[in-house]
Each structure stands twice: as C-alpha cells, then as structure tokens.
Amino acid sequence: MKSFYLILVACAALVQVSAQEQTIEVRSLALSRNDQLPEVFLREDAEFHPISFSHYQPSKPVTVSATSPLPLFKRLPMANEGLPPVVARVPLPKDAEDILLLGWMNGERPRYVALANNLTSASARDWLLINTTNRRVAFRLGKDSKPVLVDSGQTLRYEIDVDLNKGAAALAVAETETDGWQIFYSTYLPVFEGSRTMLLFVQDDEKIRVREITSQVE
C-alpha cells in the first residue's frame, strides 16, 4: 500500500512539472501600417496581459499557458463578472515555444494567426519563410540560387547562399489555377551579418502580401 501511495505521489509530481512546462511566449505584430487593430488580452491564471499590435516591430514577449486554441479576450474582466468576452480563438503551432501572433484587418474584422517563431537559435543565414496563403509559393534570394517551394500553410527554414553585408535580388512566384506560376514579389533585400529575416506570405483577397521582419542575431 505504501509503494502504491509513493507511485501516486511521483505521478502527481510529474504531472505538475509537465503542467508548469506547458507555457509559450507570445509576441504580436500587425501586418500593415494601415491595419488599426484593437487591443486584446491574454490570460495567465488570474492575470490578464494587454496585447497591442505594432507594424514596426514585434511586441515584448508575454508568457502564458500553451492552450490551443489560444483565447484572445476583448477587455479586462469587470467586477462580479466571470471571464470577459473572447474575440478570437487562435490555433497554436504544434510544439512551438515561441510564437508570433500576426494580426490584420479583413474589412472591418480583425484576423489573427499564430506562427512558430523559430529564429531564436538561427544564424544570419537561416531565414524563415512562412506561407499562410492558400497557394504554393516558390522563393529565391540571389539570381544564381535555386528556388525553394513553400507549400500552403508551411513554415520553412531557408539557408541563404549570398554574400553577407551586401544585398541580393529576391523573387517569389505563386501557383495559380489558370495561368501557372506568376510573379508577385520582386525586390532587392539587404543581407547583414548581424541580422536575419523572416518573410510572411499572407493572402489579401486575390493578392499575396509580403511582410519582411528583421531581427538581430543573438
């Protein structure tokens, strides 16, 4: 009987440790400077953390329980009220420990998607390509580089093969149902030794918008 009790205690301790480890860091970012997104709140136990959306850079991280879908609350709770209204429930990427909560306006309605922010341990050559559109996308950095295919809904780490501290021509094409592959993004991107880049491909009606996010190498 004593052995059985000790096993139960050990199992309970393991469950408690596991529960403590199931947290996630959330950073927020607006897709466009024209997107005026309302403030929302994340809940961790009895605390509510405000989340605002800036176009210029991701917000400071907020650590919350890794509950999927992640509830976004409209406001702080009022007196003698239970939980405040939920404006959205956002599915979390599997096994992600650090996510980027991307927001944009679809007409008058805010939209959100949670993306795995896998650049924490990356080098300057490790870029991240995230395709949130409903089409396949091919991307190339450098005119002599081989294009990589990014399927719809895929997040892909892309090792660039260009000289650092210079720039390179970037090209992206998308697959269409009637006209094959069409160019939707062509520009010149700087490439620096002390930074890395994340490219987000986002559907905007029939168009694809590209968001370039640069962060410092740690």
C-alpha angles and dihedrals in degrees: 000000000000091000091051090051091050090051090052091050091049092049091049090051091051091050090049092050091047091051091050091053095051097092132119136203114232126200122179132214136175115229096219138020087234093059108097100193122188120241114261133188135233120207127221112176105306096342127092119205121202116233120198128183122230125182094210104060141348117275125249112281122267118199116219138155113289095243115158122237090036111221118226111202123213097221145339116295117266125227114290090006128125117219116338121243118292115228097187143358111214122199113231125225112255116267093354116151097183123036138182112221104211119198134187139158120255099193104306094336123091117228127199138193129180115221128190107249096212098165096093095103098025128121128226090271095052107090125176124226116195120187112194093163128101092245137073115256131201119202135189132182113196124023093252096046124106114248119244124216119231113192123215109284093011129133112205132185108223121198107210120218104202135104114279122235090032134075136256139199113259124203131180129182131186130210115244129193096235110021103038117226117000130188113243101159130041123156146125114261126197116233117202131183094229099050143049134205138229119200119202120197109201131182116239106179103292094342131080118225122203124213118195115204120184124192134178121260109247 
